[in-house]
Amino acid sequence: MWSFSGAAMELESVLLLANSSTLIVCMILKFPQIVTVIAAKNAWGLSVRSLLLELIGFLVFLTYQTYYEYPLATYLEYPILIAQDAILLMCVLFYNGNIGTALPYAVLFIIGWRLLTIHRLIIDLAMNLSTYISALSKYAQLQTLWKARNSDQVSALTWSFAIYTTGTRVFTTLMTTQDTAVIIRYVVLCLLNVWVLTTIIYYRKTGKKEE
């Protein structure tokens, strides 16, 4: 016979699986893209602006979660994602010949991160803006793909991973904090990740036809 306690245990197991799988996927999320850039020795089709905006969004989101002491399992992947994004950004800047700009970017990120925690109103406003900023990062990548009309150096696997992790985070947030701003953020990013992946696949198919 179905019981409330049994259903609760089952839901808890699903939540644990969602959190664990999200963390595991995030641990390798950017590696396909990093390997692709290093192997090709160029970052054609990748947007520096997209990576910078994504880093800002990640930093704001991580700071927001820690500021309000949300469960660690709901954001544990973000330090990993930030580290991977920083490595990828360095690779892109290196192959674009702009590695000298890495230090100024790092200084600005550190200063901005410290300013976020001065007052609750600042972190709340930043969180609301972070969804817009992260959405802009996806759009910036789309613009770069549209301009290049080539997605050979953009990893479809990385963007597939991103779709999975944002999708699972919609579920885990609904089941834990139920924070509306966070849920909206993940839904928007998941849809935009699907758009980017669709664009990548489209240009791959277009390129093969032209060959």
Residue pairs with C-beta under 8 A, 6 or more apart in sequence:
11 175
15 171
15 172
15 175
15 176
18 168
18 171
18 172
19 73
19 74
19 76
19 168
19 172
21 164
21 168
22 77
22 164
22 165
22 168
22 169
22 172
23 73
23 76
23 77
23 80
25 161
25 164
25 165
26 77
26 80
26 81
26 161
26 165
27 77
27 80
28 161
29 81
29 84
29 158
29 161
29 162
29 165
30 81
30 84
30 85
30 87
30 88
30 158
31 84
31 158
32 155
32 157
32 158
32 161
33 46
33 88
33 154
33 155
33 158
34 84
34 87
34 88
34 91
35 155
36 153
36 154
36 155
37 43
37 46
37 88
37 91
37 92
37 95
37 153
38 91
40 152
40 153
41 95
42 95
42 153
43 91
43 92
43 95
43 96
43 153
44 148
44 150
44 152
44 153
45 144
45 145
45 148
45 150
45 151
45 152
45 153
45 154
46 92
46 141
46 144
46 153
46 154
47 140
47 141
47 143
47 144
48 89
48 92
48 93
48 96
48 98
49 137
49 140
50 137
50 138
50 140
50 141
50 144
51 85
51 88
51 89
51 92
51 137
52 89
52 105
52 137
53 133
53 134
53 136
53 137
53 140
54 85
54 134
54 137
55 82
55 85
55 86
55 89
55 109
56 109
56 112
56 130
56 133
56 137
57 130
57 131
57 133
57 134
57 137
58 78
58 81
58 82
58 85
58 134
59 82
59 109
59 112
59 113
59 116
60 116
60 123
60 126
60 127
60 129
60 130
60 133
61 75
61 78
61 127
61 130
61 134
61 182
61 185
62 75
62 78
62 79
62 82
63 113
63 116
63 117
63 123
63 126
64 123
64 124
64 126
64 127
64 130
65 74
65 75
65 78
66 75
67 116
67 117
67 120
67 123
70 176
70 177
70 179
71 176
71 177
73 172
74 169
74 172
74 173
74 176
74 177
77 165
89 102
89 105
90 99
90 102
93 99
93 101
93 102
115 122
116 122
116 123
116 126
117 123
127 181
128 181
130 185
131 181
131 184
131 185
131 188
131 189
134 185
134 188
134 189
135 188
135 189
135 192
138 189
138 192
138 193
138 195
138 196
139 192
141 154
141 196
142 195
142 196
142 199
145 151
145 154
145 196
145 199
145 200
145 203
146 199
149 203
149 206
150 203
150 207
151 199
151 200
151 201
151 202
151 203
151 204
151 207
152 204
152 207
154 200
156 197
156 200
156 201
156 204
159 193
159 196
159 197
159 200
160 197
162 189
162 193
163 190
163 193
163 194
163 197
166 186
166 189
166 190
166 193
167 186
167 190
169 182
169 186
170 183
170 186
170 187
170 190
173 179
173 182
173 183
173 186
174 183
